[in-house]
């Protein structure tokens, strides 16, 4: 009996079992309704969540600071400063939402690194709080970016759909599903104290099923890429675990991890690192595996006399080029993310070996190496699965192997 039909049945059976296991895993790890205290940096004085309101800068100048109206709600003009000995940037902001909508507040900002450079017409977010007497207080939180981000997102969506058409639209839907799994299942499950590694594997599997089948259709080509990606994701998880234990990276060099450990004690930082490694590798693994599967199936369709060996060799030549380009892309992407940190280290007088082996940079090195290894292994693995499905054994001319051998 030809191997092709047998292989397709095996692949479909394996993917069915893995899919059912992922669904069962989601059901078992689905977090119950939680009542987690808001971390201190995000609390108001009364212990509640920080509330923000929309505001618009109506007047801005540089002048004497120290007005009693700073941060307070008023109508008309702010109170003149009592002490005019120092200057700062003064901005009158109209409050556009909330209980004090229609009134104004005064922001006094001293120039310096990280200080907002406000201009008349800027739309911003204001943190709303209360002082000990219950009087409303407002402070700058961030710029309002809703409309610019929406425009950028719409341009992105239009270009993707215009070039990739229905497949591009399905890919965008897949992004929505992936974000839904991340926000709706993975984050709450990790907060509930479930193993971050297990949550990442289960959530990553669900994301892969949805994204790949949505974007590329339900067929053997997509199934071969899906199986290769899932196995590669498992390898990435194993390699990440071994690498983190061997290098003893902690993640505490990153401020957000320190805050998580301080305020959300049930979350393991090591597990969070592992989960980040796994989720971060999915995109590049998906890119490579779907390319290899497509190459194998296209080569098989173009030359009906080609043997499995020749198709595998040709697809691997494509894969080697893909690995070469993707690996340094992966490393440069991580280096770009760590550029501010590297810049600080470059003026700190530390040796290059000390910088590279420090926790902050070592995390990126480990992440890059693990991603690169999983990427490289995914190419022959996915290519082999795709070739097995694309060309049944014993139905092609044996002479074709000599013409197309690697």
C-alpha positions as CSV (number, residue, x, y, z in Angstrom):
1,X,0.0,0.0,0.0
2,X,1.4,3.5,-0.8
3,X,2.8,5.3,2.2
4,X,1.0,8.6,1.3
5,X,-2.5,7.6,2.4
6,X,-1.1,6.0,5.5
7,X,0.9,9.1,6.4
8,X,-2.1,11.3,5.9
9,X,-4.2,9.2,8.2
10,X,-1.4,9.2,10.8
11,X,-1.0,13.0,10.6
12,X,-4.7,13.7,10.8
13,X,-5.0,11.3,13.8
14,X,-2.1,12.9,15.6
15,X,-3.4,16.4,15.1
16,X,-6.9,15.3,16.2
17,X,-5.5,13.8,19.4
18,X,-3.3,16.9,20.0
19,X,-6.3,19.2,19.4
20,X,-8.5,17.3,21.8
21,X,-5.8,17.4,24.4
22,X,-5.4,21.1,24.0
23,X,-9.2,21.6,24.5
24,X,-9.2,19.4,27.5
25,X,-6.1,21.3,28.9
26,X,-7.9,24.7,28.4
27,X,-11.0,23.3,30.2
28,X,-8.9,22.0,33.1
29,X,-6.8,25.1,33.5
30,X,-9.6,27.6,32.8
31,X,-9.3,30.0,35.8
32,X,-12.2,30.5,38.2
33,X,-13.3,34.1,38.9
34,X,-10.5,35.7,40.7
35,X,-10.3,38.5,43.2
36,X,-6.7,39.7,43.0
37,X,-5.7,42.8,44.8
38,X,-4.5,45.6,42.6
39,X,-0.7,46.1,42.8
40,X,0.4,49.1,44.8
41,X,1.8,51.0,41.9
42,X,-1.6,50.9,40.2
43,X,-3.7,51.7,43.2
44,X,-5.4,55.0,44.2
45,X,-5.2,56.2,47.8
46,X,-8.3,54.3,48.6
47,X,-7.0,51.1,47.1
48,X,-9.1,51.1,44.0
49,X,-8.0,51.0,40.3
50,X,-6.5,54.2,38.9
51,X,-9.1,56.0,36.7
52,X,-8.2,58.2,33.8
53,X,-10.1,60.8,31.9
54,X,-9.7,62.5,28.5
55,X,-8.4,66.0,28.4
56,X,-7.3,68.6,25.8
57,X,-4.5,71.2,26.3
58,X,-6.0,74.6,25.7
59,X,-3.1,76.9,26.9
60,X,0.6,76.3,27.4
61,X,3.5,78.5,28.4
62,X,6.7,78.6,30.4
63,X,6.4,80.6,33.6
64,X,6.3,80.7,37.4
65,X,5.1,77.6,39.1
66,X,3.6,76.8,42.5
67,X,-0.1,77.7,41.8
68,X,-2.6,76.3,44.2
69,X,-4.7,75.3,41.2
70,X,-2.1,72.8,40.1
71,X,-3.9,69.4,39.7
72,X,-7.2,71.0,41.0
73,X,-10.5,71.5,39.2
74,X,-11.4,75.1,38.3
75,X,-13.3,77.3,35.9
76,X,-11.9,80.5,34.5
77,X,-8.2,81.2,35.3
78,X,-5.9,79.4,37.7
79,X,-4.7,80.9,40.9
80,X,-1.4,82.8,40.5
81,X,1.6,81.2,42.1
82,X,2.6,82.3,45.6
83,X,6.3,81.6,45.1
84,X,7.6,82.7,41.7
85,X,11.2,81.7,42.3
86,X,11.2,78.8,39.8
87,X,9.8,78.2,36.3
88,X,8.3,75.2,34.7
89,X,6.0,74.3,31.8
90,X,2.4,75.2,32.6
91,X,-0.5,73.7,30.7
92,X,-4.2,74.4,31.2
93,X,-6.1,71.3,30.3
94,X,-9.8,71.1,29.6
95,X,-11.3,68.0,31.2
96,X,-13.4,66.3,28.5
97,X,-14.9,63.2,30.3
98,X,-15.9,62.2,33.8
99,X,-17.7,64.0,36.6
100,X,-15.7,67.2,36.1
101,X,-16.2,67.4,32.3
102,X,-16.2,70.9,31.0
103,X,-13.9,72.3,33.8
104,X,-10.2,72.7,33.6
105,X,-7.1,71.7,35.6
106,X,-3.5,73.1,35.6
107,X,-0.5,70.8,35.0
108,X,2.9,72.1,36.1
109,X,5.8,70.1,34.6
110,X,9.4,70.6,35.3
111,X,11.6,70.0,32.2
112,X,13.7,66.9,32.3
113,X,14.1,63.3,30.9
114,X,10.7,61.7,30.5
115,X,8.7,64.9,31.1
116,X,5.9,65.4,28.6
117,X,6.3,68.2,26.1
118,X,2.7,69.4,25.8
119,X,1.4,71.6,23.1
120,X,-1.9,73.4,22.6
121,X,-4.4,71.0,21.0
122,X,-2.7,67.8,22.4
123,X,-5.2,65.2,23.5
124,X,-4.1,63.5,26.7
125,X,-5.1,61.1,29.4
126,X,-5.4,62.5,33.0
127,X,-5.1,60.4,36.1
128,X,-8.1,61.2,38.4
129,X,-7.7,60.8,42.2
130,X,-8.7,62.5,45.4
131,X,-6.8,64.1,48.2
132,X,-7.4,63.4,51.9
133,X,-10.4,65.8,52.0
134,X,-12.0,64.2,48.9
135,X,-11.2,67.0,46.6
136,X,-10.6,65.8,43.0
137,X,-7.0,65.8,41.8
138,X,-5.7,65.4,38.2
139,X,-2.2,64.6,36.9
140,X,-0.8,63.7,33.5
141,X,-0.9,60.1,32.5
142,X,-0.2,59.7,28.8
143,X,-1.0,60.9,25.4
144,X,-4.3,59.8,23.7
145,X,-3.3,57.6,20.8
146,X,-6.6,56.0,19.9
147,X,-7.2,57.7,16.5
148,X,-3.6,57.5,15.3
149,X,-3.3,53.9,16.2
150,X,-6.7,53.1,14.6
151,X,-5.5,54.8,11.4
152,X,-2.2,52.8,11.4
153,X,-4.1,49.6,12.1
154,X,-6.6,50.3,9.3
155,X,-3.8,51.0,6.8
156,X,-2.1,47.7,7.9
157,X,-5.3,45.8,7.4
158,X,-6.1,47.3,4.0
159,X,-2.6,46.6,2.7
160,X,-2.6,43.0,3.9
161,X,-6.1,42.3,2.4
162,X,-5.2,44.1,-0.8
163,X,-2.1,42.0,-1.4
164,X,-3.1,38.7,0.2
165,X,-6.9,39.1,-0.4
166,X,-9.1,36.6,1.4
167,X,-6.1,34.8,2.9
168,X,-4.9,38.1,4.3
169,X,-8.3,38.7,5.8
170,X,-8.3,35.3,7.4
171,X,-4.8,36.0,8.8
172,X,-6.1,39.1,10.4
173,X,-9.0,37.1,12.0
174,X,-6.3,34.7,13.2
175,X,-4.5,37.6,14.9
176,X,-7.8,38.5,16.7
177,X,-8.2,34.9,17.8
178,X,-4.6,34.8,19.1
179,X,-5.1,37.9,21.1
180,X,-8.4,36.5,22.5
181,X,-6.6,33.3,23.6
182,X,-3.8,35.3,25.2
183,X,-6.1,37.8,27.1
184,X,-9.0,35.5,27.7
185,X,-7.2,32.3,28.8
186,X,-3.4,32.5,29.2
187,X,-3.1,35.7,31.3
188,X,-5.9,34.8,33.7
189,X,-4.6,31.2,34.0
190,X,-1.1,32.4,34.9
191,X,-2.5,34.8,37.4
192,X,-4.5,32.0,39.0
193,X,-1.2,30.2,39.7
194,X,-1.2,27.6,36.9
195,X,2.1,26.5,35.5
196,X,3.1,29.2,33.0
197,X,5.0,26.6,30.9
198,X,1.9,24.4,30.6
199,X,-0.4,27.3,29.9
200,X,2.0,28.6,27.2
201,X,2.1,25.1,25.5
202,X,-1.7,24.7,25.6
203,X,-2.5,28.3,24.6
204,X,0.2,28.2,21.9
205,X,-1.3,25.0,20.5
206,X,-4.8,26.5,20.4
207,X,-3.4,29.6,18.7
208,X,-1.5,27.6,16.1
209,X,-4.6,25.6,15.2
210,X,-6.7,28.7,14.8
211,X,-4.2,30.8,13.0
212,X,-2.9,28.2,10.5
213,X,-6.2,26.8,9.5
214,X,-7.8,30.2,9.3
215,X,-5.1,31.7,7.1
216,X,-4.2,28.7,4.9
217,X,-7.3,26.5,4.9
218,X,-7.9,23.0,6.2
219,X,-5.8,20.7,4.0
220,X,-2.8,18.4,4.2
221,X,-0.4,21.2,3.3
222,X,-1.5,23.2,6.3
223,X,-1.6,20.1,8.5
224,X,2.0,19.2,7.8
225,X,3.0,22.8,8.7
226,X,0.9,22.6,11.9
227,X,2.4,19.3,13.0
228,X,5.9,20.6,12.4
229,X,5.2,23.8,14.3
230,X,3.7,22.0,17.3
231,X,6.7,19.6,17.5
232,X,9.1,22.5,17.1
233,X,7.3,24.4,19.9
234,X,7.7,21.4,22.2
235,X,11.4,21.3,21.4
236,X,11.6,25.1,22.1
237,X,10.0,24.6,25.4
238,X,12.4,21.8,26.4
239,X,15.4,23.7,25.2
240,X,14.2,26.9,27.0
241,X,13.8,25.0,30.3
242,X,17.3,23.4,30.0
243,X,18.9,26.7,28.9
244,X,17.3,28.7,31.7
245,X,18.4,26.2,34.3
246,X,22.0,25.9,32.8
247,X,22.5,29.7,32.6
248,X,20.7,30.6,35.8
249,X,19.1,33.6,34.3
250,X,16.5,35.0,36.7
251,X,14.7,37.8,34.8
252,X,15.0,40.1,37.8
253,X,17.1,42.5,35.8
254,X,13.8,43.6,34.1
255,X,11.8,46.0,36.3
256,X,8.4,44.5,35.2
257,X,9.5,41.1,36.4
258,X,10.5,42.5,39.8
259,X,7.1,44.2,40.1
260,X,5.4,40.9,39.2
261,X,7.4,39.1,41.9
262,X,6.7,41.8,44.5
263,X,3.0,42.2,43.9
264,X,1.8,39.0,42.3
265,X,3.7,36.4,44.3
266,X,1.8,33.3,43.0
267,X,3.4,33.8,39.5
268,X,6.8,32.2,38.9
269,X,9.2,34.5,37.1
270,X,11.1,31.5,35.7
271,X,7.8,30.1,34.4
272,X,7.0,33.5,32.9
273,X,10.3,33.6,31.1
274,X,9.7,30.1,29.7
275,X,6.2,31.1,28.6
276,X,7.7,34.3,26.9
277,X,10.3,32.2,25.1
278,X,7.6,29.8,23.8
279,X,5.1,32.4,22.7
280,X,7.8,34.6,21.2
281,X,9.0,31.7,19.0
282,X,5.6,30.9,17.5
283,X,5.6,33.6,14.9
284,X,8.9,32.8,13.4
285,X,8.3,29.0,13.6
286,X,5.0,29.4,11.8
287,X,6.6,31.5,9.1
288,X,9.3,28.9,8.4
289,X,7.1,25.8,8.6
290,X,4.3,27.0,6.3
291,X,7.0,28.1,3.8
292,X,8.6,24.6,3.9
293,X,5.3,22.8,3.5
294,X,4.2,25.1,0.6
295,X,7.6,24.5,-1.1
296,X,7.3,20.8,-0.8
297,X,3.8,20.6,-2.1
298,X,4.5,23.0,-5.0
299,X,7.6,21.1,-6.0
300,X,5.6,17.9,-6.0
301,X,2.9,19.4,-8.1
302,X,5.3,20.9,-10.6
303,X,7.2,17.7,-11.4
304,X,5.1,14.6,-11.2
305,X,8.2,12.5,-11.9
306,X,10.1,13.9,-8.9
307,X,10.9,11.4,-6.1
308,X,10.5,12.1,-2.5
309,X,14.3,12.4,-2.1
310,X,14.5,15.0,-4.8
311,X,11.6,17.0,-3.5
312,X,13.1,16.9,0.0
313,X,16.5,18.1,-1.3
314,X,15.0,20.9,-3.3
315,X,12.8,22.1,-0.4
316,X,15.7,21.9,2.0
317,X,17.7,24.2,-0.2
318,X,14.9,26.7,0.1
319,X,14.8,26.0,3.9
320,X,18.6,26.6,4.3
321,X,18.2,30.1,2.7
322,X,15.2,30.8,4.9
323,X,17.2,29.7,8.1
324,X,20.1,31.8,7.1
325,X,18.0,34.9,6.7
326,X,15.6,34.3,9.6
327,X,18.3,33.5,12.2
328,X,20.1,36.8,12.0
329,X,16.7,38.6,11.7
330,X,15.7,36.9,15.0
331,X,19.0,38.0,16.7
332,X,18.9,41.5,15.3
333,X,15.2,41.9,16.5
334,X,16.2,40.9,20.0
335,X,19.3,43.2,19.9
336,X,17.1,46.0,18.7
337,X,14.8,45.6,21.7
338,X,17.8,45.6,24.1
339,X,19.4,48.6,22.4
340,X,18.8,51.2,25.2
341,X,20.2,48.7,27.7
342,X,23.3,48.1,25.5
343,X,23.8,51.8,25.1
344,X,23.8,52.3,28.9
345,X,26.3,49.4,29.3
346,X,28.6,50.8,26.6
347,X,29.2,54.0,28.7
348,X,29.4,52.1,32.1
349,X,33.0,51.0,31.6
350,X,32.1,47.3,31.8
351,X,34.0,44.7,29.7
352,X,32.1,43.1,26.8
353,X,32.2,39.7,28.6
354,X,30.6,41.2,31.7
355,X,27.9,42.8,29.6
356,X,27.1,39.6,27.7
357,X,26.9,37.4,30.7
358,X,24.8,39.8,32.8
359,X,21.3,38.7,33.4
360,X,19.6,41.3,31.2
361,X,21.6,40.5,28.0
362,X,22.0,36.8,28.8
363,X,18.2,36.5,28.6
364,X,18.2,37.9,25.1
365,X,21.1,35.6,24.1
366,X,19.3,32.5,25.5
367,X,16.1,33.6,23.8
368,X,17.9,34.0,20.4
369,X,19.8,30.8,20.6
370,X,16.7,28.7,21.7
371,X,14.6,30.3,18.9
372,X,17.4,29.7,16.4
373,X,17.8,26.0,17.3
374,X,14.0,25.4,17.2
375,X,13.9,27.2,13.9
376,X,16.7,25.2,12.4
377,X,15.2,21.9,13.6
378,X,11.7,22.8,12.3
379,X,12.9,23.0,8.7
380,X,13.9,19.3,8.1
381,X,11.1,18.1,10.4
382,X,8.3,20.0,8.5
383,X,9.8,19.3,5.1
384,X,9.9,15.6,5.8
385,X,6.3,15.6,6.9
386,X,5.2,17.6,3.9
387,X,7.1,15.4,1.4
388,X,5.6,12.3,3.0
389,X,2.1,13.7,2.4
390,X,2.7,15.2,-1.0
391,X,4.2,12.2,-2.8
392,X,3.1,8.6,-2.2
393,X,5.9,6.1,-2.4
394,X,6.2,3.8,-5.5
395,X,4.2,5.9,-7.9
396,X,7.0,8.0,-9.6
397,X,9.7,7.1,-11.9
398,X,12.9,6.1,-10.2
399,X,15.0,7.9,-12.8
400,X,13.7,11.2,-11.6
401,X,15.9,10.9,-8.5
402,X,19.1,11.3,-10.4
403,X,17.9,14.5,-12.1
404,X,16.7,16.2,-8.9
405,X,18.9,14.9,-6.2
406,X,20.2,17.3,-3.6
